[in-house]
Amino acid sequence: SKGVEMPMFISYVSYTQEAEKGMVSKPSDRTPGIRGLVEAVGGKLVAAYMTTGANALVVVSEVPDGSDVAAVELAIIASGAVAKVETVRAWSLPEFKEIMEKGARVAAGFKPPGS
């Protein structure tokens, strides 16, 4: 059985200068550590990429609930290794089509102020 599908989240992570110094002095594959954090809240790591630009790391994960994501964010910020983390909820395009349809139903009954 496929099991229950969990919501998809994308996290954009910026490391502290101290953490980046550590990466240079002792290079390692951080995938197991990231996977451990995601699995600790009942989630599944989909992908993790080091990137150029404003964020050093992008993590794609399936996690049961947004509060689980917040717990992981608090843990990594408290570690001192992360300067900033921003997580967004992501939907596949077919999933978002259903949201647009729901939006159309909601909009049909909505009267803006002054109308």
C-alpha distances in whole Angstrom, upper triangle without the diagonal:
4,6,9,11,14,18,19,23,26,28,32,33,37,38,42,44,44,41,41,44,42,40,43,44,41,39,35,32,30,27,26,28,26,23,24,25,22,20,22,21,18,17,16,19,19,22,26,29,33,35,38,40,40,36,36,32,29,26,23,20,17,18,18,21,24,26,24,25,29,29,28,31,33,32,33,36,37,37,40,38,37,40,37,34,33,29,28,25,24,22,21,23,21,21,24,25,24,26,29,29,28,31,33,33,34,37,38,39,40,44,45,48,52,50
4,7,8,11,14,16,19,22,25,28,30,34,35,38,41,41,38,38,42,39,37,40,42,39,36,33,29,28,24,24,26,23,20,22,23,19,18,20,19,16,15,14,16,15,19,23,26,30,31,35,36,36,33,33,29,26,23,19,17,14,15,15,18,21,24,21,22,26,26,25,28,30,30,30,33,35,35,37,35,34,36,34,30,29,26,24,21,20,18,17,20,18,17,21,22,21,23,26,26,26,28,31,30,31,34,36,37,38,41,42,45,49,47
4,6,9,13,15,18,21,24,27,29,33,34,37,40,40,37,38,41,39,37,40,42,39,36,33,29,28,24,23,25,23,19,20,21,18,16,18,17,13,13,13,16,16,20,23,26,30,32,35,36,36,32,32,29,26,22,19,16,13,13,12,16,19,21,19,20,24,23,23,26,28,27,28,31,33,33,35,34,33,35,33,29,28,24,23,20,19,18,18,21,19,17,21,22,21,22,25,25,25,27,30,29,30,33,35,35,36,40,41,44,47,46
4,6,10,12,16,19,22,25,27,31,33,36,39,39,36,37,40,38,36,40,41,39,36,33,30,28,24,24,25,22,19,20,20,17,15,18,15,12,12,12,15,15,19,22,26,29,31,34,35,34,31,31,27,24,21,18,15,11,11,9,12,16,18,16,18,21,21,21,24,26,26,27,29,31,31,34,33,31,33,31,27,25,22,20,17,17,15,16,19,17,15,18,20,18,19,22,23,22,24,27,26,27,30,31,32,33,36,37,40,44,43
4,7,9,13,16,19,22,25,28,30,33,37,37,34,35,38,36,34,37,39,37,34,31,28,26,22,23,23,20,18,20,19,15,15,17,15,12,11,11,13,13,16,20,23,26,27,31,31,31,28,28,24,21,18,15,12,8,9,8,11,14,17,15,16,19,20,20,22,24,25,25,28,29,30,32,31,29,31,28,24,22,19,17,14,13,12,12,15,14,12,15,17,16,16,20,20,20,22,25,25,25,28,30,30,31,35,35,38,42,41
4,6,9,13,16,19,21,25,27,30,33,34,31,32,35,33,32,35,37,35,32,29,26,23,20,21,21,18,16,17,16,12,13,15,12,10,8,9,11,12,15,18,21,24,25,28,29,28,25,25,22,19,15,12,9,5,6,5,8,10,13,12,12,15,16,16,18,21,21,22,24,26,26,29,27,25,27,25,21,19,15,14,11,11,11,12,16,15,12,15,18,16,16,20,21,20,21,25,25,24,27,29,30,30,34,34,37,40,40
4,7,10,13,17,19,23,25,28,32,32,29,30,34,33,31,34,36,34,32,29,26,23,21,21,21,18,16,18,16,13,14,16,13,12,9,10,12,12,14,17,19,22,23,26,26,25,22,23,20,17,14,11,8,5,6,6,7,8,12,11,11,14,16,15,16,19,20,21,22,25,26,27,26,24,25,22,18,16,12,11,7,8,8,10,13,14,11,12,15,14,14,17,19,18,19,22,23,22,24,27,28,28,31,31,34,37,37
4,7,10,14,16,20,22,26,29,30,27,27,31,30,28,31,33,31,29,26,23,21,18,19,19,16,15,17,15,12,14,16,14,13,10,9,10,9,11,13,16,19,20,22,23,22,19,20,17,13,10,7,6,4,7,9,9,10,13,12,10,14,16,15,15,19,19,19,21,24,24,26,24,21,23,20,16,14,10,9,6,5,7,9,12,13,11,12,16,16,15,18,20,19,20,23,24,24,26,29,30,29,32,32,35,38,38
4,7,10,13,16,19,22,25,27,24,24,28,27,25,28,31,29,27,24,21,19,17,18,18,14,14,16,14,11,14,15,13,13,10,10,10,10,11,12,14,17,17,20,20,18,16,17,14,10,8,6,5,6,7,10,10,8,12,11,8,11,13,12,12,16,17,16,18,20,21,22,21,18,19,16,12,10,7,6,5,5,8,11,14,16,14,14,18,18,17,19,22,21,21,25,26,25,27,30,31,30,33,32,34,38,38
4,7,10,13,16,20,23,24,21,21,25,25,22,25,28,27,24,22,20,17,15,18,17,13,14,16,14,12,15,17,15,16,13,12,10,10,9,10,11,13,13,16,16,15,12,13,10,7,6,5,6,9,10,14,13,11,14,13,10,12,15,13,12,16,17,15,17,20,20,21,19,16,17,14,10,8,6,5,6,7,10,12,15,18,16,16,19,20,19,21,24,23,23,26,28,27,28,31,33,31,34,33,35,39,39
4,6,10,13,16,19,20,18,18,22,21,20,23,25,24,22,20,18,15,14,16,15,11,13,15,13,11,15,16,15,16,13,13,11,12,11,9,10,12,12,15,14,13,10,11,8,6,5,6,8,11,12,15,14,12,14,13,9,11,13,11,9,13,14,12,13,16,17,17,15,12,13,10,7,6,4,6,9,10,14,16,19,21,19,19,23,24,22,24,27,26,26,29,31,30,31,34,35,33,36,35,36,40,40
4,7,10,14,16,18,16,16,19,20,18,20,23,23,21,20,18,15,15,18,16,13,15,17,15,14,18,19,18,20,17,17,14,14,12,10,10,10,10,11,11,9,6,8,6,5,7,9,12,15,15,19,18,15,17,16,12,13,15,13,11,14,15,12,13,16,17,16,14,11,11,8,6,5,6,9,12,13,16,18,21,24,22,21,25,26,24,26,29,29,28,31,33,32,32,36,37,35,37,35,37,40,41
4,6,10,13,14,12,12,16,16,15,17,20,20,18,17,16,13,14,16,14,12,15,16,14,14,18,18,18,20,18,18,15,16,13,11,10,9,10,11,11,9,5,6,5,6,8,11,13,17,17,20,19,17,18,16,13,13,15,12,10,12,13,10,10,14,13,13,10,7,8,6,4,7,9,12,15,16,20,22,24,27,26,25,29,30,28,29,33,32,31,34,36,35,36,39,40,38,40,38,40,43,44
4,7,9,12,10,10,13,14,13,15,18,18,17,17,17,14,16,18,16,14,17,19,17,17,21,21,21,24,21,21,18,19,17,13,12,10,10,11,10,7,5,5,7,9,11,15,17,20,21,24,23,20,21,20,16,16,17,15,12,14,14,11,10,14,13,11,9,6,5,5,6,9,12,15,18,20,23,25,28,31,29,28,32,33,31,32,36,35,34,37,39,38,38,42,43,40,42,40,41,45,46
4,7,8,6,6,10,11,10,13,15,15,14,15,15,13,15,17,14,13,17,18,16,18,21,21,22,24,22,22,19,20,18,14,13,11,12,13,12,10,8,7,8,11,13,17,19,22,22,25,24,22,22,21,18,17,18,15,13,14,14,10,9,12,11,9,6,4,5,7,9,12,15,18,21,23,26,28,31,34,32,31,35,36,34,36,39,38,37,41,43,41,42,45,46,44,46,44,45,48,49
4,5,5,6,9,10,11,13,14,15,16,16,17,15,18,20,17,16,20,20,18,20,24,23,24,27,25,25,22,24,22,18,17,14,15,15,15,13,11,10,12,15,17,21,22,25,25,28,27,24,24,23,20,19,19,17,14,15,15,11,10,12,10,7,5,5,5,8,11,15,17,21,24,26,30,32,34,37,35,35,38,39,37,39,42,41,40,43,45,43,44,48,48,46,48,46,46,50,51
4,5,5,6,9,10,11,12,14,15,16,18,16,20,21,19,19,23,23,21,24,27,26,27,30,28,28,25,27,24,20,19,15,16,15,15,14,13,11,14,17,19,23,25,28,28,32,31,28,28,27,24,23,23,20,18,19,18,15,13,15,13,10,8,9,8,12,15,18,21,24,27,29,33,34,37,40,38,38,41,42,40,42,45,44,43,47,49,47,47,51,51,49,51,49,49,52,54
4,5,5,6,9,10,11,12,13,15,17,16,19,20,17,18,22,22,20,23,26,25,27,29,28,28,25,27,24,21,20,17,18,18,18,17,16,14,15,19,20,24,26,29,29,32,31,28,28,26,24,23,22,20,18,18,17,14,13,14,11,8,7,9,10,13,16,20,22,26,29,31,34,36,39,42,40,39,43,44,42,44,47,46,45,49,50,49,49,53,53,51,53,51,51,55,56
4,5,5,6,9,10,10,11,12,14,12,15,17,14,14,18,18,17,20,22,22,24,26,25,24,21,23,21,17,16,14,16,16,17,16,14,11,12,16,17,21,22,25,25,28,28,26,26,24,21,21,20,17,16,16,15,12,12,13,10,8,5,7,9,12,14,18,20,23,26,28,31,33,36,38,37,37,40,41,39,41,44,44,43,46,48,46,47,51,51,49,51,50,50,54,55
4,5,5,6,9,10,10,12,13,12,16,18,16,16,19,20,19,21,24,24,26,28,26,25,22,24,20,17,15,12,13,14,15,14,12,10,12,15,17,21,23,26,27,30,30,28,28,26,23,23,23,20,18,19,18,14,14,16,14,11,8,10,11,13,15,18,21,24,27,28,31,33,35,38,37,37,40,41,40,41,45,44,43,47,49,47,48,51,52,50,52,50,51,54,55
4,5,5,6,9,10,12,15,14,18,20,18,19,22,22,22,24,27,27,28,31,29,28,25,27,24,20,19,15,17,17,18,17,16,13,15,19,21,25,26,30,30,33,33,31,31,29,26,26,26,23,21,22,20,17,17,18,15,13,10,12,13,17,19,22,24,28,31,32,35,36,39,42,41,40,44,45,43,45,48,48,47,50,52,51,51,55,56,54,56,54,54,58,59
4,5,5,6,8,10,12,12,16,17,15,16,20,20,19,22,24,24,26,28,27,26,23,25,22,19,18,15,18,18,20,19,17,14,15,19,20,24,25,28,28,32,32,30,30,27,25,25,24,21,20,21,19,15,16,17,13,12,9,12,14,17,19,22,24,27,30,31,35,36,39,41,40,40,44,45,43,45,48,48,47,50,52,51,52,55,56,54,56,54,55,59,60
4,6,5,5,7,9,9,13,15,13,15,18,18,18,21,23,23,25,27,26,24,21,23,20,16,15,12,14,16,18,18,15,12,13,16,17,21,23,26,27,30,31,29,29,27,24,25,24,21,20,21,19,16,17,18,15,14,11,13,15,17,18,21,23,26,28,29,32,33,36,39,38,38,41,42,41,43,46,46,45,48,50,49,50,53,54,53,55,53,54,58,59
4,6,6,9,12,13,16,18,17,18,21,22,22,24,27,27,29,31,29,28,24,25,22,19,17,14,16,16,18,19,17,14,15,19,20,24,26,30,30,34,34,32,33,30,28,28,28,24,23,25,23,19,20,21,18,17,14,16,17,20,21,24,26,29,31,32,35,36,38,41,40,40,44,45,44,45,49,49,48,51,53,52,53,56,57,55,57,56,57,60,61
4,6,10,13,14,18,19,18,19,22,23,23,26,28,28,30,32,31,29,26,28,25,21,20,17,19,20,22,22,20,17,18,22,23,27,28,32,32,36,36,34,34,32,29,30,29,26,25,26,23,20,21,22,18,17,15,17,19,22,23,27,28,31,34,35,38,39,42,44,43,43,47,48,47,48,52,51,51,54,56,55,55,59,60,58,60,58,60,63,64
4,6,10,11,15,15,15,17,19,20,21,23,25,25,28,29,28,27,24,25,22,19,18,16,19,20,23,23,21,17,17,21,21,25,26,29,30,33,34,33,32,30,28,28,27,24,24,25,22,19,21,21,17,17,14,17,19,22,23,26,27,30,33,33,36,37,40,43,41,42,45,46,45,47,50,50,50,53,55,54,55,58,59,57,60,58,59,63,64
4,7,9,12,14,13,15,18,18,19,22,23,24,27,28,26,24,21,22,19,16,15,13,16,18,20,21,19,15,15,18,19,22,24,27,28,31,32,31,31,29,26,27,27,23,23,24,22,19,21,22,18,18,15,17,19,21,22,24,26,28,30,31,34,34,37,39,39,39,42,44,43,45,48,47,47,50,52,51,52,56,57,55,58,56,58,61,62
4,6,9,10,10,12,14,15,17,18,20,21,23,25,23,21,18,19,17,14,14,12,16,18,21,21,19,15,14,17,17,20,21,24,25,28,29,29,29,26,24,26,24,21,21,23,20,17,20,21,17,18,14,16,19,21,21,23,24,27,28,29,31,32,35,37,36,37,40,41,40,43,45,45,45,48,50,49,50,54,55,54,56,55,56,60,60
4,6,7,9,10,11,13,15,16,17,19,21,22,20,18,15,16,13,11,11,11,14,17,20,21,17,14,12,14,14,16,18,21,22,26,27,26,27,24,22,24,23,19,20,22,19,17,19,21,18,19,15,16,19,20,19,22,22,24,26,26,28,28,31,34,33,34,37,38,37,39,42,42,42,45,47,46,48,51,52,51,54,52,54,58,58
4,6,5,6,9,10,11,13,14,16,18,19,17,15,12,14,12,9,10,10,14,17,19,19,16,12,10,12,11,14,15,18,19,22,24,23,23,20,18,20,19,15,16,18,16,13,16,17,15,16,12,13,17,17,16,19,19,21,23,23,26,27,30,32,31,32,35,36,35,37,40,40,40,43,44,44,45,48,49,48,51,49,51,55,55
4,5,5,6,8,10,11,12,14,16,17,14,12,9,11,9,7,9,11,14,18,20,20,17,14,11,12,10,12,12,15,17,20,22,21,22,19,17,19,19,15,16,19,16,14,17,19,17,18,15,15,19,19,17,19,18,20,21,21,23,24,27,29,28,29,32,33,32,35,37,37,38,41,42,42,43,46,47,46,49,48,50,54,54
4,6,5,6,9,10,10,12,15,15,14,12,10,12,12,10,13,14,18,21,24,23,20,17,14,15,13,14,14,16,17,20,21,22,22,18,17,20,18,15,17,19,16,14,18,19,16,18,16,17,20,21,19,21,20,22,23,23,25,26,29,31,30,31,34,35,34,37,39,39,39,43,44,43,45,48,49,48,51,50,52,55,56
4,5,5,6,9,10,11,13,15,13,13,11,14,13,11,13,14,18,21,23,22,18,16,13,14,12,14,14,16,16,19,20,20,20,16,15,17,15,12,14,15,12,11,14,15,13,15,12,14,17,18,16,18,18,21,22,23,25,26,30,32,30,31,35,35,34,37,39,38,39,42,43,42,44,47,48,47,49,48,50,54,54
4,5,5,6,9,10,12,13,11,10,8,11,10,8,11,12,15,19,20,20,16,14,11,11,8,10,10,13,13,16,17,17,17,14,12,15,14,10,11,14,12,10,13,15,13,15,12,13,16,16,13,15,14,17,18,19,22,23,26,28,26,27,31,31,30,33,35,35,35,38,40,39,40,43,44,43,46,45,47,50,51
4,5,5,6,8,10,11,9,7,6,9,9,9,13,15,18,21,23,23,19,17,14,13,10,11,9,11,12,15,17,17,17,14,13,16,15,11,14,16,14,13,16,18,16,18,16,16,20,19,16,18,16,18,18,19,21,22,26,27,25,27,30,30,29,32,35,34,35,38,39,38,40,43,44,43,46,45,47,51,51
4,6,5,6,9,10,9,9,9,12,13,13,16,17,21,24,26,25,21,19,16,16,13,14,12,13,13,15,17,17,17,13,13,15,13,10,13,15,12,12,16,16,15,17,16,16,20,20,17,19,18,20,20,21,23,25,29,30,28,29,33,32,32,35,37,36,36,40,41,40,42,45,45,44,47,47,49,52,53
4,6,5,7,9,9,10,9,13,13,12,16,17,20,23,24,23,19,18,15,14,11,13,11,12,11,13,14,14,14,10,10,12,10,7,10,11,9,9,12,13,12,15,14,14,17,16,14,16,15,17,18,19,22,24,27,29,26,27,31,31,30,33,35,34,34,38,38,37,39,42,43,42,45,44,45,49,50
4,5,6,7,5,6,6,10,11,11,15,17,20,23,24,23,19,18,15,13,10,10,7,8,7,10,12,12,12,9,8,11,10,7,10,13,11,11,15,16,15,18,16,16,19,17,14,15,13,15,15,16,18,20,24,25,23,24,28,27,26,29,31,30,31,34,35,34,36,39,40,39,42,41,43,47,47
4,5,5,5,6,7,11,13,14,18,20,23,26,27,26,23,22,18,17,13,13,10,10,9,10,13,14,14,10,11,14,12,10,14,15,13,14,18,18,18,21,19,19,22,21,18,19,17,18,18,19,20,22,26,26,24,26,29,28,28,31,33,32,33,36,37,36,38,41,41,41,44,44,46,49,49
4,6,7,9,11,15,16,16,20,22,25,28,29,27,24,23,19,19,15,15,12,12,10,11,13,14,13,9,11,13,10,9,12,13,11,13,16,16,16,19,18,18,22,21,18,19,17,19,19,21,23,24,28,29,26,28,31,30,29,33,35,33,34,38,38,37,39,42,42,41,44,44,46,49,50
4,6,9,11,14,16,17,20,22,25,28,29,27,23,23,20,18,15,14,11,10,7,8,9,11,10,6,8,10,8,8,11,13,11,13,16,17,17,20,20,19,22,20,17,18,15,17,16,18,20,22,26,26,24,25,28,27,26,30,31,30,31,34,34,33,36,38,38,38,41,40,42,46,46
4,7,10,13,16,17,21,23,26,29,30,29,25,25,21,19,16,14,11,9,7,7,9,12,12,8,10,13,12,11,15,16,15,16,20,20,20,23,23,22,25,23,20,20,17,18,17,18,19,21,25,25,22,24,27,26,25,29,30,29,30,33,33,33,35,38,38,38,41,41,43,47,47
4,7,9,12,14,17,20,23,26,27,26,22,22,18,16,12,11,7,5,4,6,9,11,12,8,9,13,12,11,14,16,15,16,19,20,20,23,21,20,23,21,18,17,14,15,14,15,16,18,21,22,19,21,25,24,23,27,28,27,28,32,32,31,34,36,37,37,40,40,42,45,45
4,6,9,11,15,18,21,24,26,25,21,21,17,15,11,9,6,5,6,9,12,14,15,12,12,15,15,13,15,18,17,17,20,22,21,24,22,21,24,22,18,18,15,16,15,14,16,17,20,21,19,21,24,24,24,27,29,28,29,32,33,33,35,37,38,38,41,41,43,47,47
4,6,8,11,15,17,21,22,22,18,17,13,11,8,6,5,7,9,12,14,15,16,13,12,16,15,13,15,18,17,16,19,21,20,22,19,18,21,20,16,16,14,15,14,14,16,16,20,21,20,21,25,25,25,27,29,29,30,33,34,34,36,38,39,39,42,42,44,47,47
4,7,10,14,16,20,21,21,18,17,14,11,8,5,5,7,10,14,16,16,18,16,14,18,18,16,17,20,20,18,21,24,23,24,22,20,23,21,18,17,14,15,14,12,14,14,17,19,18,19,22,23,23,25,27,27,28,31,33,33,34,37,38,38,41,41,43,47,46
4,7,10,12,16,18,19,15,14,11,8,6,5,7,10,13,17,18,18,20,18,15,19,19,16,17,20,19,17,20,23,22,23,20,18,21,19,16,16,14,15,15,14,15,15,18,20,20,21,24,25,25,27,29,30,30,33,35,34,36,39,40,39,42,42,44,47,47
4,7,10,13,15,16,12,11,7,6,4,6,9,12,14,18,19,19,20,18,15,18,18,15,15,19,18,15,18,20,19,20,16,15,18,16,14,14,13,15,16,15,18,18,21,23,22,23,26,28,27,29,32,32,32,35,37,36,37,40,42,41,44,43,45,48,48
4,6,10,12,13,10,8,6,5,6,9,12,15,18,22,22,21,23,21,18,20,21,17,17,20,20,17,19,22,20,20,17,15,17,16,14,15,15,16,17,17,19,19,22,25,24,24,27,29,28,30,33,33,33,36,38,37,38,41,43,42,44,43,45,49,49
4,7,10,11,8,5,4,6,9,12,15,19,20,24,25,23,25,23,19,21,22,18,18,21,20,16,18,21,19,19,15,14,15,15,14,15,16,17,20,19,22,22,25,28,27,27,30,32,31,32,36,36,35,38,40,40,40,44,45,44,46,44,46,50,50
4,7,9,7,5,6,7,10,13,16,20,22,26,26,24,26,24,21,22,24,20,19,22,22,18,19,23,21,20,17,15,16,15,14,15,16,17,19,19,22,22,24,27,27,26,29,31,30,31,34,35,34,37,39,39,39,42,44,42,44,43,45,48,48
4,7,7,6,8,10,14,16,20,23,25,29,29,26,28,27,23,24,26,23,21,24,24,20,21,24,23,21,18,16,16,15,15,16,18,19,22,21,24,24,26,29,29,28,31,33,32,33,36,37,35,38,41,40,40,43,45,43,45,43,45,48,48
4,6,7,10,11,15,17,21,24,26,29,28,26,27,27,23,24,26,23,20,23,24,20,20,24,23,21,18,16,15,14,14,14,16,18,21,21,24,24,26,29,29,27,30,33,31,31,35,35,34,36,39,38,38,41,43,41,43,40,42,45,45
4,7,9,11,14,17,20,23,24,28,26,23,25,24,21,21,23,21,18,20,21,18,17,21,20,18,16,13,12,10,11,11,14,16,19,20,23,24,26,29,28,27,30,32,30,31,34,34,33,35,38,37,36,40,41,39,41,38,40,43,44
4,6,7,11,14,17,20,21,24,23,21,22,21,18,18,20,17,15,18,18,15,15,18,18,16,14,11,10,9,9,10,12,14,17,18,21,23,24,28,27,26,29,31,29,30,33,33,32,35,37,36,36,40,41,39,41,39,40,43,44
4,7,10,14,17,20,21,25,24,22,23,22,18,19,21,17,15,18,18,14,15,18,17,15,12,10,11,10,10,12,14,16,19,19,23,24,26,29,28,28,31,33,31,32,36,36,35,38,40,39,39,43,44,42,44,42,44,47,48
4,7,10,13,17,18,22,21,19,21,19,16,17,18,15,13,17,16,13,14,17,16,15,12,10,12,11,9,11,12,14,17,17,20,21,24,27,26,25,29,30,29,30,34,33,33,36,38,37,38,41,42,41,43,41,43,46,47
4,7,10,14,15,19,19,17,19,17,14,16,17,14,13,17,17,14,15,19,18,18,15,13,14,12,10,10,10,11,13,13,16,17,20,23,22,22,25,26,25,27,30,30,29,32,34,34,34,38,39,38,40,39,41,44,44
4,6,10,12,16,16,15,17,14,11,14,15,12,12,15,15,13,15,18,17,18,15,13,15,13,10,10,9,11,12,12,15,16,19,22,20,21,24,25,24,26,29,29,29,32,33,33,34,37,38,37,40,39,41,44,44
4,7,10,13,14,14,16,14,11,14,16,13,14,17,17,16,18,21,20,21,19,17,19,16,13,12,9,10,10,9,12,13,16,18,17,17,21,22,21,23,26,26,26,29,31,30,31,34,36,35,38,37,39,43,43
4,6,10,11,11,14,11,9,13,14,12,13,16,16,15,18,20,20,22,20,18,20,18,14,13,10,11,10,10,12,13,17,18,16,18,21,21,21,23,26,25,26,29,30,30,31,34,35,35,38,37,39,43,43
4,7,9,10,13,10,10,13,14,13,14,18,18,17,20,22,22,24,23,21,23,20,17,15,12,12,10,10,11,12,16,17,14,16,20,19,19,22,24,23,24,27,28,28,30,32,33,33,36,36,38,42,42
4,6,7,9,7,7,11,11,10,13,15,15,16,18,20,21,23,22,20,22,20,16,15,12,12,10,11,13,15,19,19,16,18,21,20,19,23,25,23,24,28,28,27,30,32,33,32,36,35,38,41,41
4,7,9,7,9,12,12,12,15,17,17,18,21,22,23,25,25,23,25,22,19,18,14,14,12,13,14,16,20,20,17,18,21,20,19,23,24,22,24,27,27,26,29,31,31,31,34,35,37,40,40
4,5,5,7,9,10,11,13,15,16,17,19,20,22,24,24,22,23,21,17,16,12,12,10,13,14,17,20,20,17,18,21,20,18,22,23,21,22,26,25,24,27,29,29,29,32,32,34,37,37
4,5,5,6,9,10,11,13,14,16,17,18,20,22,22,19,20,17,14,12,9,9,8,11,14,17,20,21,17,18,21,20,18,21,23,21,21,25,25,24,26,29,29,28,30,30,32,35,36
4,5,5,6,9,10,11,12,14,15,16,19,21,21,19,20,18,15,14,11,12,12,15,17,21,24,25,21,21,25,24,21,25,26,24,24,28,28,26,28,31,31,30,33,32,33,37,38
4,5,5,6,9,10,11,13,14,15,17,19,19,18,20,17,14,14,11,13,12,15,17,20,24,25,21,22,26,24,23,26,28,26,26,30,30,29,31,34,34,33,36,35,37,40,41
4,5,5,6,9,10,11,12,14,16,17,17,15,17,14,11,10,8,10,10,13,16,19,22,23,20,21,24,24,22,25,27,25,26,29,30,28,30,33,33,32,35,34,36,39,40
4,5,5,6,9,10,10,12,14,16,16,14,15,13,10,10,9,11,12,15,18,22,25,26,23,23,27,26,24,26,29,27,27,30,31,29,31,34,34,32,35,34,35,38,39
4,5,5,6,9,10,11,13,15,16,14,16,14,12,13,12,14,15,18,21,24,27,29,25,26,30,29,27,30,32,30,30,34,34,32,34,37,37,35,38,37,38,42,43
4,5,5,6,9,10,11,13,13,12,14,13,10,11,11,14,15,17,20,23,26,28,25,26,29,29,27,30,32,31,31,34,35,33,35,38,38,37,40,39,40,44,44
4,5,5,6,8,10,11,11,9,11,9,7,8,9,12,14,17,20,23,26,28,25,25,29,29,27,29,32,30,30,34,35,33,34,38,38,36,38,37,38,42,43
4,6,5,6,9,10,11,10,11,11,9,11,12,15,17,20,24,27,30,32,29,28,32,32,29,32,35,33,32,36,37,35,36,40,39,38,40,38,39,43,44
4,6,5,6,9,10,10,12,12,11,14,14,17,19,22,25,28,31,33,30,30,34,34,32,34,37,35,35,39,39,37,39,43,42,41,43,42,43,46,47
4,5,5,7,7,6,9,9,9,12,13,16,19,21,24,27,30,32,30,30,34,34,32,34,37,35,35,39,40,38,39,43,43,41,44,42,43,47,48
4,5,6,7,5,7,7,8,11,13,17,19,22,26,28,31,34,31,31,35,35,32,35,38,36,35,39,40,38,39,43,43,41,43,41,42,45,47
4,5,8,8,10,11,12,15,16,20,22,25,29,31,34,37,34,34,38,37,35,37,40,38,38,42,43,40,42,45,45,43,45,43,44,47,49
4,5,7,10,12,13,16,18,21,24,26,30,32,35,37,35,35,39,39,37,39,42,40,40,44,45,43,44,48,47,46,48,46,47,50,52
4,6,7,10,12,16,18,22,24,27,30,33,36,38,36,36,39,40,37,40,43,41,41,44,45,43,44,48,48,46,48,46,47,50,52
4,7,9,11,15,17,20,23,25,29,31,34,36,34,34,38,38,36,38,42,40,40,43,45,43,44,48,48,46,48,46,47,50,52
4,6,7,11,13,17,20,22,26,28,31,33,31,31,35,35,33,35,38,37,36,40,41,40,40,44,44,42,44,43,43,47,48
4,7,11,14,17,21,23,27,29,31,34,32,31,35,36,33,35,38,37,36,39,41,39,40,43,44,42,43,41,42,45,46
4,7,10,14,17,19,23,26,28,31,29,28,31,32,30,31,35,34,32,36,37,35,36,40,40,38,40,37,38,42,43
4,7,10,13,16,20,22,25,27,25,24,28,29,26,28,31,30,29,33,34,33,33,37,37,35,37,36,37,40,41
4,7,10,13,17,19,22,24,22,21,25,25,23,25,28,27,26,29,31,29,30,33,34,32,34,32,33,37,38
4,7,9,13,16,19,21,19,18,22,22,20,22,25,24,23,27,28,27,28,31,32,30,32,31,33,36,37
4,6,10,13,15,18,15,14,18,19,16,18,21,20,20,23,25,23,24,28,28,27,29,28,30,34,34
4,7,10,13,15,12,11,15,15,13,16,18,17,17,21,22,21,22,26,26,25,28,27,30,33,33
4,7,9,12,10,9,13,14,12,14,17,17,17,20,22,21,22,25,27,26,29,28,31,34,34
4,6,8,6,6,9,10,9,12,14,14,15,18,19,19,21,23,25,25,28,28,31,34,33
4,6,5,6,9,10,11,12,14,15,16,18,20,21,22,25,27,27,30,30,33,36,35
4,5,5,6,9,10,10,12,14,15,16,19,20,20,23,25,25,28,28,32,34,33
4,5,5,7,9,10,11,13,14,16,17,19,20,22,24,25,28,29,32,35,33
4,5,5,7,9,10,11,13,15,16,17,19,21,23,23,27,27,30,33,32
4,5,5,6,9,10,10,12,14,15,16,18,20,21,24,24,27,30,29
4,5,5,6,9,10,11,13,14,15,17,19,20,23,24,27,30,28
4,5,5,6,9,10,11,12,14,16,18,19,22,23,27,30,28
4,5,5,6,9,10,10,12,14,16,16,20,20,24,27,25
4,5,5,6,9,10,10,12,15,15,18,19,22,25,23
4,5,5,6,9,10,11,13,15,18,19,23,26,23
4,5,5,6,9,10,12,13,16,18,21,24,22
4,5,5,6,9,10,10,14,15,18,21,19
4,5,5,6,9,10,13,15,18,21,18
4,6,5,7,9,13,15,19,21,18
4,5,6,7,10,12,16,18,16
4,5,5,8,10,13,16,14
4,6,8,11,15,16,14
4,7,10,13,15,12
4,6,10,12,10
4,7,8,6
4,6,6
4,6
4
